[in-house]
Amino acid sequence: MTNRLLYALGAAALVLSAPASAALSRPEQIMVRTVDAEQQRTLAMLERWVNQNSGTMNMAGVEAVRDMVVPEFRELGFTTQWIDMSAVGRAGHLVARHVGSRRGRRLLLIGHLDTVFEPDSPFQRWVRDGDHAKGPGSGDDKGGDAVIIAALRAMKAAGTLKNANITVFLTGDEEDAGRPLAISRRDLVAEGKRADVALDFEDLAVEDGPNGPMDMGSTARRSAGDWTLTVTGHAAHSAGVGAGDYGAIYDLARIIDQFRRELPEDKLTYNVGLIGGGQTAKLDPGMIRLEATGKTNIIAATAVARGDLRAISQDQIDRVEAKMRAIVAQPLAGAHAEIVFDPDIYPPMAPTEGNRAILAALNGVNRDMRLAEMGELDASKRGAGDISFVASEVSGLAGMGPESDGSHTASETVDIPSIFKQAKRSAILMSRLAAQHR
């Protein structure tokens, strides 16, 4: 990691010292023209992908999208591999590899084939309206996959793909990862260990600025992990409540309120998404439904709450989990409480100097393309993602996909011009990074 960080810092210094008037090279100009010339091809390709349902649990649909994507990579000289994930109840992952110069930087591009929209969803088709198009996965993340293909085709046309070492890893279960994650993300982590730079092609972050919308660079993503709090007590007549016996619901309420008052810190969020209690309280096997029974004149014997925790670093996770355990370990009279943290979590992608160096390199591309420079997005505005699984191994940047709105809803809409802007940015950035020696 030390050598990679030194490389990243050195690259940042070179980029920042480049003159603002620097122009695109001839191959870079060819990339820009190629993306523009192939706009209709790119959109037709994306429309076909969107119109094929690939909800995470529609494994045949995920494989159908894979079969559409594989020829695109093979035409560009990539070898492809399908990693079966039936062991965790998911379709699998597509890996495409291009071997170039032995000395060039190794790039890892990350996207996904699945969407949140299963076959029973009414939201199934691509519908275009001028510069926008609605459709399942139009932005998240089939739109990002389209950016990858368009950028790689531009690199090939310009001659910069020939010597580039690029691995593309498209997961088939990003929206609902198979468990355990040690299996479903094993191969992605292995690719991260081999890479020098990772680029994630989920949607571009855009914020309102003083002069209009501003594209932002995503150097960090927070973790995502679940917790379950269970409180037990002794069922008794309500006439005795408070006389040495508060029961389970009162203690659950105390704990949740202390979380609210004592946990807050920068970039941390915790949520209580499910709660219930009474004489009985039982979670279903999927832990998304809770059945409770009780009467107003019986002190509650059990109470349960489930929620999530999102943090910017492993240090923050460790610190907050310890604080939550300490709060839980102070029960009211007559109650016993226990909190369990799910070990299967999406890890954080901390905002490292290596990540910021890649954003600096991207801003070098922006200056040469006469685009506005991209600021660093507040990590609390970005959810968890697959790039986080390699973040401890390699410097990276998220949000290289197109601008979109309404992700995970029936209003998901992609901004069509942003597909081409992102493809140009990506092609130039990848060409510059791949040409640098390890």
Buried (B, 14 or more C-beta within 10 A) or exposed (E): EEEBBEBBBEBBEBBEEEEEEEEBBEBBEBBBBBBEEBBEEBBEBBBEBBEBBBBBBBBEBBBBBBEBBBEBBEEBBBEBEBBEBEEBBBBBBBBBBBBBBEEBBBBBBBBBBBBBBBEEEEBBEBEBEEEBBBBBBBBBBBBBBBBBBBBBBBBBBBEBBEBBBBBBBBBBBBBBBBBEBEBBBBBBBEBBEEBBBBBBBBBBBBEEEEEEEBBBBBBBBBBBBBBBBBBBBBBBEEEEBBEEBBBBBBBBBBBBEBBEEEBEEEBBEBEBEBBBBBBBBEBEEEEEEBEBEBEEEBBBBBBBBBBBBBBBBEEBBEBBBEBBEEBBEEBBEBBBBEBEBBEBBBBBBBBBEBBBBBBBBBBBBBBBBEBBBBBBBBBBEBBBBBBBBBBBBBBBBBBBBBBBBBBEEEEBBBBBEBBBBBBBBBBBBBBBBBBBEE
